[in-house]
Amino acid sequence: MWEHLLSRLPEQGLSEEDLFKLMDKYRTMNTVDWASGSCSGTVYSGEPELTQLAAKTYGLYAWANPLHPDVFPDVRRMEAEIVRMCCTMFNGGPETCGVMTSGGTESILLACLCYRNLAYERGIKHPEMLCPVTAHAAFDKAAAFFRIKMVHVPVDPETQVVDVRAMRRLISRRTCMMVASVPQFPHGTVDPVEDVAALGKRYGVPVHVDACLGGFLIPFMEKAGFNLPPFDFRLEGVTSISADSHKYGFAPKGSSVILYRNPDLRKQQCFSQPDWPGGIYATPTIAGSRAGAIIATCWATMMHIGENGYVESTKKIIATTKFIDEGLRKIHGIHVVGEPKVCVVAIASKHFNVYRLSDAIRVKGWSLNPLQFPSSIHLCVTYVHTKPGVAQRFLDDVRSSVAEIMNDPQAECGGAAAIYGMAQSIPDRTLVNDMAQIFIDACYSTSQPVSNGEVHSQTNATMHSSE
Ligand SMILES: *Cc1c(COP(=O)(O)O)cnc(C)c1O
């Protein structure tokens, strides 16, 4: 029975004991040991103490729903406080505001929706957004969902930060927003927000700062002793910021914030239907009902860690990233892409197919994200990697793997290296799209008995650079 995936409800419900036994079995499918640091990104804290805190808090708020603030005024208050605390982190004045969302993607979708609606209001029929090619794919998703034309802005091939002059040249009467990332996901480099914000101000174009990844690191960098040029509401041109509490905020998955310079902007993303027979209906985000428990666990996590806690985790994570960056630069045969400023280090090679390196270190227990255009791989450093010995072990394993590969740099490669190298060289991108769709279908398949769980974990590792 265990080998076959379920396709109908059990006729008789399981006792709690049987249920947890069954979940024990399900968990044997998980063979990746993220707790020892093997994953890039993925689990940002993993501290057992925070797991306990979240589980306890969840228990208290499992039925809460902020759609009913009259019934759950405490959750309404928590959400408002989270948003206000985040506004303060990003040096927003009293006019700044925002909402909580289900994650970075929803935060980005809502910002794009806001600027599209604003453009419509200004009489722009076919709005366009200017996005560095390195900005998160969630912007492409927003463009597709909301019928905004995506205009990709090139980045400097060496530094991987957006080419601001190219961005300026691409501004038109249709431009509804511009994007800068702090840091961007692929290489962890930081776009010149000051310059983009200045452009925005000069041309009257809203600027969104994507701090989904860095949102709970960059506000604390100064206190942690690291420099970063200004990136927040102190820059006049910055009109919105997204920050993921479920990444370095260390809250459980399912929360993020989108912040706006003023309530007029926030209004653009909110929906209300005054004539519904079900009542006057108004919601701030894409969802209707939302999980009050996710808001409560996020609030509890932020309150428990506090500013000093985040300064401390920022110190550790950025110091570890720098340690890895410096170590990698000493290894012959590979190079670090651009200048990692926060929490991501990307590796490329002029000597061999760099995906061979991800295959080689996967055998040693590391699972890195494959990147493309140009071929590279990255490690997103989380709190897990700051534990004693983890970063050194990573550098040692990369060094020995690179040395092996450099014995025969041009060797034929198989595995993920072959697939990913090939996928990039297919000129017809619709074929790659088809492949991605097959992957999604496979994730929902219940027809095949699975041995040891994984739905083509290879495909997953190759296909999907998630966060
Ligand atoms: C993770 C991430 C996102 C998207 O966030 P999700 O929470 O995965 O939806 C957006 N931008 C950047 C830079 C990110 O790292």
The ligand as an SDF file (V2000), in Angstrom:
LIG
                    3D

 15 15  0  0  0  0  0  0  0  0999 V2000
   13.0400   34.3130   -3.5960 C   0  0  0  0  0  0  0  0  0  0  0  0
   13.0530   35.5030   -4.4400 C   0  0  0  0  0  0  0  0  0  0  0  0
   11.8760   35.9750   -5.0140 C   0  0  0  0  0  0  0  0  0  0  0  0
   10.5680   35.1970   -5.0110 C   0  0  0  0  0  0  0  0  0  0  0  0
   10.1830   34.7730   -3.7960 O   0  0  0  0  0  0  0  0  0  0  0  0
    9.2830   33.4750   -3.4820 P   0  0  0  0  0  0  0  0  0  0  0  0
    9.1360   33.6270   -2.0240 O   0  0  0  0  0  0  0  0  0  0  0  0
   10.0570   32.2650   -3.8950 O   0  0  0  0  0  0  0  0  0  0  0  0
    8.0090   33.6000   -4.2180 O   0  0  0  0  0  0  0  0  0  0  0  0
   11.9510   37.1780   -5.6810 C   0  0  0  0  0  0  0  0  0  0  0  0
   13.1090   37.8330   -5.8240 N   0  0  0  0  0  0  0  0  0  0  0  0
   14.2780   37.3780   -5.3250 C   0  0  0  0  0  0  0  0  0  0  0  0
   15.5320   38.1600   -5.5300 C   0  0  0  0  0  0  0  0  0  0  0  0
   14.2820   36.1870   -4.6240 C   0  0  0  0  0  0  0  0  0  0  0  0
   15.4330   35.6910   -4.1720 O   0  0  0  0  0  0  0  0  0  0  0  0
  1  2  1  0
  2  3  1  0
  2 14  2  0
  3  4  1  0
  3 10  2  0
  4  5  1  0
  5  6  1  0
  6  7  2  0
  6  8  1  0
  6  9  1  0
 10 11  1  0
 11 12  2  0
 12 13  1  0
 12 14  1  0
 14 15  1  0
M  END
$$$$
